[in-house]
């Protein structure tokens, strides 16, 4: 099964690296993390070598903490250990993992199960999990069996005890649809604790902006055109104290008998989505929520996804691929209002 290249960051920096001129300096911290990359831009007066070194250490520590708790690629992460435990006993988790799961279950309810962090066994079966490509796509029997293990209502949370439990011992979690967004939020919080209020944080294409850019206005971030080839900006979005996440089907997929198999799995059917929605971009105050909502709308598709986003007041841009290959934008009223803001 030939696979397209792995999903690249779907947001492009637009104007984020402009010279600061006579204004404050822009301090850039970049590197690998969580199987992808991160980039943090901080607007501040000269920080000095010692402060910069301390900030880099704080950034890397924050990212490592999220990865060590939520990665399905790390066998000793909290999520991996929980997935291996074939029991319905309470399982203690960190405040970070508990916070992510509370967001996840709320969005699962709002989207009627289109977003579901228990979809991991189906993701693995279709070849998009840690095990990589299967020998063959799952059969109908395989899908039916695995669907019996999936369901966000089979996960119990005890916030007072900071624990979770399986109502079905076969349950397994996959937090990849919102862990990067949560990492972005944790970085933003860390920067604020450090007294730095103007920043642009990106992890694997998910972005959060705080304060003002070095130009003294909102940060400008580009949404990538959902098409193969070199990344190209489709739309510019101005962000201030907001996060932006995008989910797309155009880079992470493989083909079977000439048919595209998307990495976005519908937890309700157990199958990859098969509709014309090429990408969804969502703006929210928290990146963890933008990340999860974009994934859910990507499952629901161009019509049901748009209708839910409008009903919920979500700021979303849906890019639909027509039969002739052209792209059509559908923006919710909340997204249009953001675009029109000065």
C-alpha positions in Angstrom: 0.0 0.0 0.0 1.9 3.1 -1.2 1.7 5.9 1.4 1.8 9.6 0.8 4.2 11.6 2.8 3.4 12.1 6.5 1.2 15.0 7.5 3.2 18.2 7.4 2.3 21.2 9.5 -0.8 22.6 7.9 -0.2 26.1 9.0 2.4 28.3 7.5 4.1 31.3 9.2 3.1 34.4 7.3 5.0 37.5 8.3 6.1 35.9 11.7 9.7 36.4 10.8 9.7 40.0 9.7 12.5 42.1 11.1 11.5 43.8 14.3 13.1 47.1 13.1 13.3 49.5 16.0 10.8 47.5 18.1 11.5 44.6 20.5 13.5 41.6 19.3 12.0 38.3 18.2 13.5 35.3 19.9 13.0 32.0 18.1 13.2 28.5 19.6 12.8 25.5 17.3 13.3 21.7 17.4 11.9 18.2 17.1 9.1 17.0 19.4 6.3 14.5 19.5 7.2 13.0 16.1 7.0 16.4 14.5 8.5 19.9 15.1 7.9 22.9 17.3 8.6 26.6 16.8 8.2 29.3 19.5 8.6 33.0 18.7 8.7 35.4 21.6 8.6 39.2 21.3 10.7 40.7 24.1 13.6 43.0 24.8 17.0 41.4 24.8 16.7 38.3 27.1 20.4 37.5 27.4 22.0 34.2 26.9 21.2 32.8 30.3 17.5 33.7 30.1 17.3 32.2 26.5 18.9 29.0 27.7 16.4 28.8 30.6 13.5 29.4 28.2 14.6 26.7 25.8 15.0 24.2 28.7 11.5 25.2 29.9 10.0 24.7 26.5 11.6 21.3 25.9 10.6 20.2 29.4 7.0 21.2 28.8 6.8 19.3 25.5 8.6 16.3 26.9 6.1 16.1 29.8 3.1 16.0 27.4 4.7 13.4 25.2 5.8 11.2 28.1 2.2 11.2 29.3 0.1 10.9 26.1 2.2 9.3 23.4 1.1 5.9 22.0 4.6 5.5 20.6 6.2 5.5 24.1 5.5 2.1 25.8 5.8 3.6 29.2 3.6 6.7 28.7 0.5 6.9 30.8 -1.7 6.3 27.8 0.3 3.2 26.7 0.2 1.7 30.2 -3.5 2.4 30.5 -4.1 0.8 27.1 -2.2 -2.4 28.1 -4.1 -2.8 31.4 -6.9 -5.2 30.8 -8.9 -4.3 33.8 -11.8 -2.0 34.8 -10.0 -0.8 38.0 -9.3 2.9 38.4 -6.0 4.0 36.8 -4.3 7.1 38.2 -3.3 9.8 35.7 -1.6 13.1 35.7 -3.5 16.4 35.8 -2.4 16.9 32.2 -3.9 13.7 30.9 -7.1 14.2 33.0 -7.5 17.7 31.5 -7.1 16.5 27.9 -9.6 13.7 28.5 -12.2 16.0 30.0 -12.0 18.2 26.9 -12.2 15.1 24.7 -15.3 13.7 26.3 -17.1 17.1 26.2 -16.4 17.5 22.4 -17.4 13.8 21.9 -20.8 14.6 23.4 -21.2 17.8 21.3 -20.3 16.0 18.1 -22.4 12.9 18.6 -19.3 10.7 18.7 -17.6 12.0 15.6 -14.7 12.8 17.9 -13.7 9.8 20.0 -10.3 9.2 21.7 -11.1 5.5 22.0 -10.9 5.1 18.2 -7.3 3.8 18.6 -7.9 0.1 17.7 -9.5 1.2 14.4 -6.7 3.7 13.7 -4.2 0.8 14.1 -6.2 -1.6 12.0 -6.2 0.9 9.1 -2.4 1.4 9.4 -2.2 4.9 10.9 -1.1 3.9 14.4 2.3 3.0 15.9 2.4 -0.5 14.3 2.3 1.1 10.8 0.9 -0.5 7.7 -1.2 -3.7 8.1 -0.7 -6.6 5.7 -4.2 -5.8 4.3 -7.0 -3.4 5.1 -9.4 -4.7 7.8 -12.2 -6.9 6.7 -15.9 -6.2 7.5 -15.6 -8.7 10.3 -12.5 -7.0 11.7 -14.3 -3.6 11.7 -17.4 -5.0 13.4 -15.2 -6.6 16.1 -13.2 -3.5 16.7 -16.2 -1.2 16.8 -17.3 -3.3 19.8 -14.2 -2.0 21.6 -14.8 1.6 20.7 -17.0 4.2 22.4 -16.2 7.3 24.5 -19.0 6.4 26.9 -17.0 3.3 27.9 -14.4 5.6 29.6 -15.0 6.8 33.1 -13.3 9.8 34.7 -13.0 10.6 38.4 -11.7 14.1 38.6 -11.6 14.1 42.4 -9.3 11.1 42.4 -7.5 12.1 39.2 -8.1 8.6 37.8 -9.8 7.0 34.8 -11.2 3.6 34.2 -12.4 1.3 31.4 -16.0 0.1 31.4 -14.8 -2.4 28.8 -11.3 -3.8 29.6 -10.4 -3.8 25.9 -10.7 -0.1 25.6 -7.7 1.8 24.3 -7.0 5.6 24.0 -5.4 7.6 21.1 -4.9 11.2 22.1 -3.1 12.2 18.9 -6.0 14.3 17.7 -5.6 16.8 20.6 -2.3 16.2 22.4 -0.4 18.6 20.1 -3.0 21.2 20.7 -2.7 20.7 24.4 1.1 21.0 24.2 0.6 24.4 22.5 -1.6 25.5 25.3 0.9 24.4 27.9 3.7 26.2 26.2 1.6 29.4 26.1 0.9 29.1 29.8 4.6 28.5 30.5 5.5 31.7 28.6 3.0 33.7 30.5 4.4 32.4 33.8 7.7 33.6 32.6 6.2 37.1 32.1 6.2 36.9 28.3 2.8 37.9 26.8 3.6 38.3 23.1 4.4 35.0 21.4 3.5 32.7 18.6 3.7 29.0 19.5 3.4 26.1 17.0 3.6 22.3 17.4 3.1 20.1 14.4 1.0 22.8 12.6 -1.2 23.7 15.5 -0.8 27.4 16.6 -1.6 29.8 19.4 -0.8 33.5 19.4 -0.6 35.8 22.4 -0.3 39.5 22.6 1.1 41.5 19.6 3.5 40.6 16.8 6.7 42.5 16.4 4.9 44.9 14.1 2.6 45.9 17.0 -0.5 44.3 15.5 -2.1 40.8 15.5 0.0 37.8 14.4 -0.7 36.7 10.8 -0.8 33.0 10.2 -1.3 31.3 6.9 -3.6 28.3 6.3 -2.1 25.9 3.8 -3.8 25.1 0.5 -5.0 21.5 0.9 -3.3 20.1 -2.2 -0.2 18.0 -2.9 3.1 19.7 -3.7 5.1 22.5 -1.9 3.1 24.2 0.9 1.2 27.2 -0.4 -0.8 29.7 1.7 -4.5 29.7 0.9 -5.8 32.1 3.5 -4.3 34.5 6.1 -5.8 34.7 9.5 -5.0 37.4 12.1 -4.7 35.9 15.6 -4.4 37.6 19.0 -4.9 35.5 22.1 -6.5 32.8 20.0 -5.5 29.4 18.7 -5.8 27.9 15.2 -5.8 24.2 14.3 -6.3 22.5 10.9 -7.2 18.9 10.0 -6.8 17.8 6.4 -6.9 14.6 4.3 -4.3 15.6 1.6 -1.0 14.4 3.0 -1.5 11.5 5.3 -3.1 8.7 3.3 -2.4 5.6 1.2 -4.0 4.1 -1.8 -5.5 0.7 -2.3 -6.5 -0.3 -5.9 -6.4 3.4 -6.8 -8.7 4.5 -4.0 -7.5 6.9 -1.3 -7.6 5.7 2.3 -7.7 8.7 4.6 -6.0 8.8 8.0 -9.3 10.3 9.4 -11.3 7.4 10.8 -15.0 7.8 11.6 -15.4 6.2 15.0 -19.1 5.6 14.3 -18.6 3.5 11.1 -15.1 2.2 11.8 -14.0 3.3 8.3 -11.9 6.1 6.8 -14.0 9.2 5.9 -15.1 9.3 2.2 -16.4 12.7 1.4 -15.2 15.9 -0.3 -13.9 17.8 2.8 -10.3 18.5 2.1 -9.5 20.5 5.2 -11.0 22.2 8.3 -9.5 25.1 10.2 -10.9 26.1 13.6 -10.1 29.2 15.7 -10.7 28.9 19.5 -9.3 30.4 22.6 -7.7 27.0 23.5 -5.7 25.0 21.0 -6.6 21.7 22.5 -10.3 22.4 21.7 -9.5 23.8 18.2 -7.5 20.6 17.5 -10.3 18.3 18.6 -13.1 20.3 16.9 -11.2 20.4 13.6 -10.9 16.6 13.7 -14.6 16.2 14.5 -15.7 18.4 11.7 -13.3 16.6 9.4 -15.2 13.4 10.3 -18.7 14.9 9.9 -18.0 16.3 6.4 -18.8 19.4 4.4 -22.5 19.6 5.2 -23.0 18.1 8.7 -19.8 19.6 9.8 -20.7 23.0 8.6 -24.1 22.8 10.2 -22.8 21.8 13.6 -20.1 24.5 13.5 -22.7 27.1 12.8 -25.1 25.8 15.5 -22.2 25.8 18.1 -20.9 29.2 17.0 -17.5 27.8 16.1 -15.2 29.8 13.9 -14.4 27.3 11.2 -13.2 27.4 7.6 -14.1 24.2 5.6 -12.4 23.6 2.2 -14.4 21.3 0.0 -13.0 19.4 -2.9 -15.4 19.4 -5.8 -15.7 16.4 -8.3 -13.7 18.3 -10.9 -10.8 18.8 -8.4 -11.4 22.5 -7.7 -11.7 23.8 -4.1 -14.6 25.6 -2.5 -14.5 27.5 0.8 -17.3 27.5 3.3 -16.7 29.7 6.3 -19.0 29.9 9.3 -20.4 33.3 10.4 -18.0 33.3 13.4 -15.0 32.7 11.1 -16.2 35.4 8.7 -16.4 37.8 11.6 -12.8 37.0 12.5 -11.7 37.5 9.0 -13.4 40.9 8.8 -12.0 42.2 12.0 -9.2 44.8 11.6 
